[in-house]
Amino acid sequence: MKDRKIVLSTDNKHKIKEMKEILKDLDIEVLSKEDIGLNNFDVVEDGTTLEENSIKKAKALKEKTPFMVMADDSGLFVESLNGEPGVYSARYAGEEGNDDKNNQKLLQMMKDLPMDKRKASFFSVIALITENGEVLTVKGECKGSIGFELKGHNDFGYDPLFTPEGYEKTFAELSGEVKNKISHRAKALEEIKKTLTNLLEN
């Protein structure tokens, strides 16, 4: 039985599975909100940065549990749009989580831009709060570009439009195995894994 526990501030089953997989070899039990009876616990993400949102979600959950907690916020930042959709990525077209409308709005906003003006980065910020309330954050980035049309059927969000650097396929065309090695969230999770390893050793 693992002595220390960490609760993930997400309802996204895909994220929970991914995080459990990456952290599985640490001496720590990874729990979902549902595991501790907080499956209906939500926090309004009204921060102006990814850091603000991830920290806010983590702090709100920490008030409900003595265990460590972890929260993340992610966004797509397009250079030629001054960083849009950014922190508003999930509700870019006005409706929370409507991937189709968000993608169509992004295509419309970029319709006259040539390929060399379509650079973008996905960012993920993870906030970790220890048992004694110490707040730590890490960031992951995946650089790439935005295409002219939707391609692929895997995953969600802006994945059908985003082609990571060094690849000719969009996130939505790549296998989950490949994406989980190069994505912004995967990179942030590897950083948080290092942080947790240090915490568990001290």
C-alpha positions in Angstrom: 0.0 0.0 0.0 1.4 3.4 -1.0 1.6 5.8 1.9 1.2 9.1 0.1 -1.7 10.1 -2.1 -2.3 12.8 -4.7 -5.7 13.9 -6.0 -6.2 15.1 -9.6 -8.4 18.1 -10.1 -10.0 16.9 -13.4 -13.1 15.0 -14.6 -11.5 14.2 -17.9 -11.0 10.4 -17.9 -8.4 10.7 -20.7 -6.3 13.0 -18.5 -6.7 10.8 -15.4 -5.5 7.7 -17.3 -2.6 9.6 -18.9 -1.5 11.0 -15.5 -1.8 7.6 -13.7 0.3 6.0 -16.5 3.1 8.5 -16.2 3.2 8.5 -12.4 2.6 4.7 -11.9 6.2 3.9 -10.9 6.3 6.5 -8.1 5.5 5.5 -4.5 2.3 7.5 -4.5 -1.3 6.6 -5.0 -3.0 8.7 -7.7 -6.7 9.4 -7.0 -9.5 11.2 -9.0 -12.0 13.6 -7.4 -14.5 10.8 -7.7 -12.3 8.5 -5.6 -12.6 10.9 -2.6 -16.3 11.7 -3.1 -15.9 15.0 -4.9 -17.0 14.1 -8.4 -19.4 17.1 -8.5 -16.8 19.6 -7.3 -16.0 22.2 -10.0 -14.1 25.5 -10.0 -14.7 28.4 -12.3 -11.7 29.0 -14.5 -11.7 32.8 -14.7 -8.0 33.5 -14.4 -6.1 35.5 -17.1 -3.3 33.0 -17.4 -2.9 29.3 -17.4 -0.9 29.5 -14.2 -3.7 31.4 -12.4 -6.3 28.8 -13.5 -4.3 25.8 -12.5 -3.3 27.2 -9.1 -6.9 28.3 -8.4 -8.2 24.8 -9.2 -5.5 23.2 -7.1 -6.1 25.5 -4.1 -9.8 25.0 -4.1 -9.4 21.2 -4.1 -6.7 21.3 -1.4 -9.3 22.9 0.9 -11.2 19.6 0.6 -8.5 17.1 1.3 -5.4 16.5 3.4 -3.6 14.8 0.4 -1.4 16.4 -2.2 -3.4 17.8 -5.2 -2.6 18.5 -8.8 -4.4 20.6 -11.4 -3.6 21.6 -14.9 -4.7 24.2 -17.5 -3.8 24.1 -21.2 -4.2 26.4 -24.2 -3.2 27.0 -27.8 -1.3 30.2 -28.5 -1.1 31.4 -32.1 1.7 33.9 -32.8 0.0 35.9 -35.5 -3.2 36.3 -33.4 -1.3 37.8 -30.5 -1.5 34.6 -28.5 -5.2 33.8 -29.1 -7.1 31.7 -28.3 -4.7 31.2 -25.3 -6.3 30.9 -21.9 -9.8 31.0 -23.6 -9.0 28.0 -25.8 -11.9 25.9 -24.5 -14.5 28.6 -25.0 -13.0 30.5 -28.0 -16.2 30.5 -29.9 -18.2 31.4 -26.8 -19.5 28.0 -25.8 -17.4 26.0 -23.3 -15.9 22.9 -24.8 -17.5 23.1 -28.3 -14.5 21.8 -30.3 -16.1 22.2 -33.7 -17.1 25.8 -33.2 -13.7 26.7 -31.8 -11.9 25.1 -34.7 -14.1 26.9 -37.2 -13.5 30.2 -35.5 -9.8 29.7 -35.5 -9.8 28.8 -39.3 -11.9 31.9 -40.0 -9.5 34.1 -38.0 -6.5 32.7 -39.9 -8.1 32.3 -43.4 -5.8 34.9 -45.1 -2.6 33.9 -43.4 0.1 32.0 -45.4 1.9 29.0 -43.9 4.8 31.0 -42.5 2.4 33.0 -40.5 0.7 30.0 -38.9 3.1 29.2 -36.1 1.6 28.2 -32.8 2.3 26.5 -29.5 0.4 24.4 -27.1 1.2 25.1 -23.4 0.2 23.2 -20.3 0.7 24.4 -16.8 0.5 22.0 -13.9 0.1 23.2 -10.3 1.0 20.9 -7.4 0.2 21.6 -3.8 1.9 19.5 -1.2 0.4 18.2 2.0 1.7 21.2 3.9 0.4 23.7 1.4 3.5 24.5 -0.7 2.5 25.5 -4.2 4.7 24.4 -7.1 4.1 24.9 -10.9 5.7 23.4 -14.0 5.1 24.2 -17.7 5.2 22.1 -20.9 5.3 23.4 -24.5 4.8 21.8 -27.9 5.6 24.0 -30.9 4.0 23.6 -34.2 1.7 25.2 -36.8 -2.0 25.5 -37.7 -3.2 23.9 -40.9 -5.8 25.1 -43.4 -8.3 22.3 -42.8 -9.2 19.7 -40.2 -7.3 16.5 -40.5 -7.6 13.3 -38.4 -10.1 11.8 -36.0 -8.2 11.0 -32.8 -8.5 13.0 -29.7 -10.1 16.4 -29.2 -9.8 20.2 -29.1 -7.6 21.8 -31.7 -5.7 18.5 -32.5 -7.1 18.3 -36.1 -5.5 21.6 -36.9 -2.2 21.4 -35.0 0.8 19.9 -36.6 3.7 19.6 -34.2 7.3 20.5 -35.2 9.1 17.7 -36.9 6.0 15.9 -38.0 3.8 16.0 -41.1 0.6 14.8 -39.4 -1.7 16.6 -37.0 -2.1 15.6 -33.4 -5.4 14.1 -34.5 -3.7 11.9 -37.1 -0.9 10.7 -34.8 -1.4 7.7 -32.5 -2.1 8.3 -28.9 1.2 6.7 -28.0 3.2 9.2 -30.1 1.2 12.2 -29.0 1.6 11.3 -25.3 5.4 11.4 -25.8 5.6 14.8 -27.4 2.6 16.8 -26.2 2.7 19.8 -24.0 0.9 17.9 -21.2 3.3 15.0 -21.5 6.2 17.3 -21.1 4.6 19.1 -18.1 3.8 15.7 -16.5 7.5 14.6 -16.9 8.5 17.8 -15.1 6.0 17.2 -12.3 7.2 13.6 -12.1 10.7 14.9 -11.3 9.3 17.3 -8.7 7.3 14.5 -7.1 10.3 12.2 -7.1 12.3 14.9 -5.2 9.4 15.3 -2.7 9.2 11.6 -2.0 12.9 11.3 -1.4 13.1 14.2 1.1 
